[in-house]
Amino acid sequence: MHNNLLYSVEDNPPFGLSLLLAAQHLLAALGGIIAVPLVIGGVLKLPTEDTITLVNSALLISGVVTIIQCRGIGPIGIRLPSVMGTSFTFVAAALAIGFGEHGVSGIMGASLIGSLVMIIGSFFMPYIRKLFPPVVTGTVVMMIGLSLIPVAVDWFAGGQRGDVNYAKPENLLMATFVLVLVVALVQWGKGIFSAAAIVIGMMAGYVVALCLGWVNFESLHQAQTFALPQPLHFGLSFPIAGIIGMSIAYLVTIVESSGNFLALGNATKTEITGQHLRSGVLCDGLGSALAAIMSTTPFSSFSQNIGVISLTGVASRHVVALTGGLLVLAGLFPIFGALIVSIPLPVLGGAGLMMFAMIISAGIQMLDNIERSRRNGLIIAISIGCGLAVTTRPELLAQLPEFVKEILGSGITVGSLLALILNLILPEDKKATASE
């Protein structure tokens, strides 16, 4: 909705406003950051204190790596507003290792060694950047948005398909209320009301949910007030098969992160160079190595926060660095994170549906500038069609070998790889070549 940015990458809004804007990114990211350690802890049936360690470390290191990604340290960090967090790309490999003889120590050791793939791969990003012309970039950005829509729809409906409360009318009404409020604030609000539309909409939804008795404070009662990080809590071991699985997941993450950074460049009106990609992916890899040492799972950039930027027009890297500070606090004071987790899903869904749809819109706008040719049409259609097939029907891969599922388990990865490959192998249209 914002063709012009309210705050550009280098703008630094007043602290009070920055804190409010940073909270928007925190709300968008927090659920995703804690979801991976919760899933791993739950499936592996870890003791509660071990799962808490995974979660607290994930929040703390997410914050640290987000700050580095936004502000940069030498060659490390893309210096754009990128929120970092634990990635679902690594869940399958992590669970396969966790069920083996090495357990969680094997997950951490394989993550640490596997991160070398991303660290070394980062130095080849200037060459990889040449593989992303506008037809590929626009397709990847669209696929990112489309793959996130099912997540927003489940939030909107209040849970997972099959839940007894899924898509109850009151859930849909609450989500619609938040959605309409966010759209109204973005479209007609001025100043802070437009810039902070998402957090204002979610706060209003939270207050209504509180009045209706929807808010569950159980997580607050169970949360610790203060918790220190626990380096090497699980120890380190190095299963060969696990390292191979993790390395494949890191290769997939390089593709996903590249797509996210290109989408971020579009949202922030920044031309993404090979140097940007090198610095961003290097930060991803080093952050994942730090995560393993600090007892949590690997990291990547969060695509949902690109939707926050697209929707609000707030592209300040200083604001998102402040989000990193809030994440550090959430890691040190788990009760803070527990308060955010108490937000009912329909409240998240109302804002989330709009944020993720804005990423799709950004991809459409990028593709609107390419030449309309049969070749480009095939690249877009096949890549998005196959990416959506995996996103909407993940059971499509159920009968395939584990390493294939590891590589093709994400619709973003499938769409990105197909767009890259088709762009390389499909011949240029004769008419297009002649006109050039």
N, C-alpha and C positions, 0 to 999 in steps of 0.2 A: 504493500500500500504506500510505502514511503519511497518515492523516486529520489528524493533528496534526503541526505542524512541529517538528523538533528544534531548529532555529535559524531564527528569524524574520528578516525583511528587515534590521532594525536591529541584530541580535545580532552580536557580534564575538568569535568563538571565540579561544582562545589561539593564538599565532602558529604553533607547530609543527603543531597540528591544522588550522589554516586553510590551511597550506601543502599538507598532504595532501589536504584537500578541494578546494583550488584545482587540484591535479594531476588530479583526476577530470574537471573541466570541460575542462582542457587536452587530456586524452586523447580526450574526446568531440569536441572541435572541430578539433584539429590537422589531421586528414586532410582535412576539408572546406576548411579555409583554404588549404592548399597545393595542393589538387586543381585549382582554377580556373587559377592561373598555370601549373601544369604542363601542363594541357590546352591552354591558349592557346599556350604556348611550343612544345609538341610539334606541334600542328596547323600552326602558322605556320612551323615548322622554324627557330626562332630559334637563334642561337649559344648554347652552354651558359652563357656568362657573362651573357647577357641574361635567360635563364630564371631563373638564380640571383638576379639583381636583382629580378625579379618576385616570386619566392618570399620572399626576405628582407624586402622592403618590405611584402609582404602580412602577414607575421608581426608585424613591428614596428608597423605602423599598426593592425592588428587589436588589438594590446595597448593602444596609446594610446587608441583609440576605445572599447574595452571599459572602460577605467578612467574615461573621461569619462562614458560611459553609466551606469555604476554609481554614481559619486560626484557627478556633475553639476558644471557650471560655469554659474552664473546660470540662464538659461532652457534651457540645453543639457543633455540627458541625462535619462533616465526615472527615474534613481535607484532602479532595481531590478536584480536579478542577471541582466543580459543580456550574453551573449558575442557580440561582433561579428566578422564575417569576410567574406571575398570571397564573392560570390553567383553561382550558376550562371545566374540570370536574365539576366545580362549577356553570357553566353558567345556566344550566336548573333550578337548585334549586334557584339560585339567582333571575332569572326572575320570577319564580313562587311566590317568596316572594315579589318581587318588584311590581308586579301587584296587590297585596293584599292591605289591609288597612294600613299596617305598612310601605310600600314603602322601600326606600333605608335604612332607619334606621333599619328596620327589617333584611335586608341583613347583615348589619354590626353586629347587635346583635347576629343573628343566627351563623354567621361566628366565632364570638368570643367564644360563648359557645361550638359550634361544634368542635373547635380546640382542646378542651380537649380530644376528641376521639383520635386524633393523638398524643398528648402529653402523654397520659396514654398508648396508644398502643405501643409507642416507647420502653417502658420497657420490652415488650414481644418479641422484635425483635430477640434476640439470639435464641429463640425457633422457631420463624418463619423462621430463616435462614436455619434450618435443613430441611425445606420443599422444598428447592431449590437445588436439585442435578443437575449435568451438563445437563441432558436431559431437565429439566424444565428451567434452566437458559438460555441455548442456544435457546430454543423455544421462551422465553420471549424477548430476545435480538433481534432475527429475527423479531418478531412481532412488536417491537418498530420501527425498520427500515421500515418495510413494511407499517405500518400505516402512516408514514410520507411521503412516496413517492407521494400519491395524492396531498399533499400540495405543494411539489416541482414541480410536473407536472403543477399545476395551475399557479405557479410563472413562470415556464418555458414558458407557453403559454401566459402569460401577464394578468391574471385576473381570473375570475370565468367562468365556463361553462355557455354559454348563452350570455356572454358579446359580444358586436359587434366586439371588437378587439381580441377576444380569438383565439389563435393559428394562428394569421397572420404570413405570412412567415418572415417578418422583426423581429417579436418577437422571433421566433424560431432561426433565424440566430444570433441574439444578444446573446441569452442564450447559443447557441452552441459555439459561440466565447469564452464566459467566461468559459464554461465547458472545452473546449480544452486547453485553456491557463492554467487553474488550474491543469489539469492532467499533462501537459507538465512541469510545474514548480515543481510539486511534484515528478515526475519521474526523471527529468534530472536536476532540479535546485540544487544549492549548497547553504548551509548556510541559510542566511535570505530569499533567493528566494524560497527555499523549505518550510521552517518553516512558512513563511507568504504568502504562495501560494494563499490562499482564498482571503485575503484582497487585494493583488496585482491584482488578476484576477478581483475582483469587482471594484477596482479603475480604471482599464483599461476600463472595460465595462461602468463605469459611465462617463468617459471622452468621450468615443465614443457617448454615449447617449446624453451627453451635446452638442456635436457638431451637432448631428442630431435634436436637439431641443426637445428631449423627456422628459427632466427633468421639472417637475412642481414645481415651487417655492411658490405656494399658501400657503402651510402649514408654510413656513418660515415667510411670511408676517403676518399670523394670530397668530403666536406663541409669547408668552410673552418672554421678555429677561430674567427675573428673577422671581421666584415664591417660596414662603416659604411653607412648609408643613402645613396642616390644620387639626390637631387632632380633632376627633369627629365632623367633619364638618356636617355630616348628623345626628348626635345623635345616640343613641342605643335604640332599643326596641327588645323584645324577644318573637316572635310568636312561640308557641309550635310546630305547624306543620312545620314551617320553620327550627326550630332547628333539628327536626328529619330528614328532607330532607338534610340539610347540614351535619349532622352526617354520613348519608349514603355516601355522596360524599367524606367525609374525609376517611371513611373505604376503598373506592375504591382507593383513592389517596395513601394510605399506600401500596397497592399492586403495583400501578404504580411506586411509588418512589422506592420501593424495587427492581423492575425490572431495573429501571434506574441506581441505585447504583451498581447493579451486572454488568450491561453493562459497567458502568464507570470503575469498577475494571478490567474488561477485557481489556479495552482501555488503562488503565494506568499501566497495568502489576502489579496490586495490588490484593492480596487475600482479598476478602471482608468477614469479620467476623460478627458475631452477634453484636459485639460492634460497628463496623462501621455503621451497619444499625440502631442501637439504636440512636447513635449520630446524624446521618443524618436525621432520621425521627423526632427526637426531635426538631432539628433545623427547619424542615418543619412546625411542629405544632406551635412552639413559634413564628416563622416568620409570620404565618397566623394570630395568635392572635394580633401581632403588626400591621399587615396590617389592621385589622378591626378597631383598635384604631386610626390608621392614615388615615382612610377613603378610603380604597381600598379593593379589593377582595382577597380571599385566594391564597396561594402559593404552588408550588411544584417544583421539580427539572426539568430542561429542557433537554429533550433527544436529541434535535438537536445539542446541544453543544458537546455531546459525539462524534458526527460525525466529528466535527472540530478536536478533539483530534486524532481520528482514522485516519483521512486523512493526518494530518500534522506531527504527531508524537510529538507534543508539549503537555506534560502532566503536566506542572508546575502549582501547586496550587497557586503560587505567581503571575503568569500571570493572572489567572482567578480572584484572589482577586483584582487585578488592574482593571479588567473588572467591578467589583463591584464598584470601585471608579468612573469609567466613568459613570456608571448608576446613581450614586448619583448626579454627575454633571448634567446629563441629566434631573434628577428630579428637581434640583434647577434652571437649565437654560433650559427651554423648547425649546428654539431656537436651542439648540444643538441636541436634539432628533428629531426636525422637519427636520433638515438637513439630518439625517440618513433616515428618512421616505421618503425623496424625491428620494431615489434610485429606479429606475424603476424595476418592478417585474421581467422581463426577466433577468436582471442582477443578482438578487437574485437567480432566478431559476437555472441558469447555475452552480452556486456554490452549491446550496442546493441539487440538484439532486445527485451530487457526494457525498456530506457529508452524506446524509441519506442512500444512497446505501452502503456506507462503514460500517454502523451499521449492515445492512443485512449480509455483508461479514463477520463481526466479529461473528455474530450468527452462520453462516455456519461453520466457523472454530471451534467454540466451540462444535458444534454437530458432527464434524468430529472425535472428540476424544472419543465419546461414543460408546458402543457396538452396532453393527448393529443387531437388533432383531425385531421381529414382534411387541412386546410390545412398544418399543421405537418409532418404526415407526408410530404406532397408536397415541401415545401421540403427536408427532410432527404434523402429518397430520390433526388430528381432531382439535387441538388447533389453528393451523395457518389457516385452512380452515374456521372455525367458526369466528375467529378474523377478517379475511379478508372480510367475508360476511357482518359483521357489518360496517367495515371501508368503503367498496365500495358501500354498499346499506344500509345506515342508516335508510331508510324508512321501512326496514324490521321490525323495532320495533314500527312503528307508531301506531298500533292498541292495543298495550300493555299498562297496567296501568303505571302511571307516575313514581312510585317508581321502577318499573322494568326497565323502560327506563333510569332512573337515574343510576342504577347499571350497566346495560349492554350497555350503550351508547358509550363506548370506545372500539375499537377493541383490544387495548392493554390489557384492563381489562378482556375482554372475553377470549382472548388467554391465559392470565396469569392464570386466575381462572381455566380454563379447564385443562391446563397443570398440575397445582397443584393437582386438584381433580383426574384426570386420573392416575397420578403417585402414588396416595395413594390407589386407588381402583383396578387398574389392577394388576393381579397376575404376579409375575416374570415368564419369560419363563423357562420351565423345562430344556431345553438345556443349557440356559445361567447359571442357578443355578448349574447344574451338572459340567459345565466347570470351575466354580469358586471354 
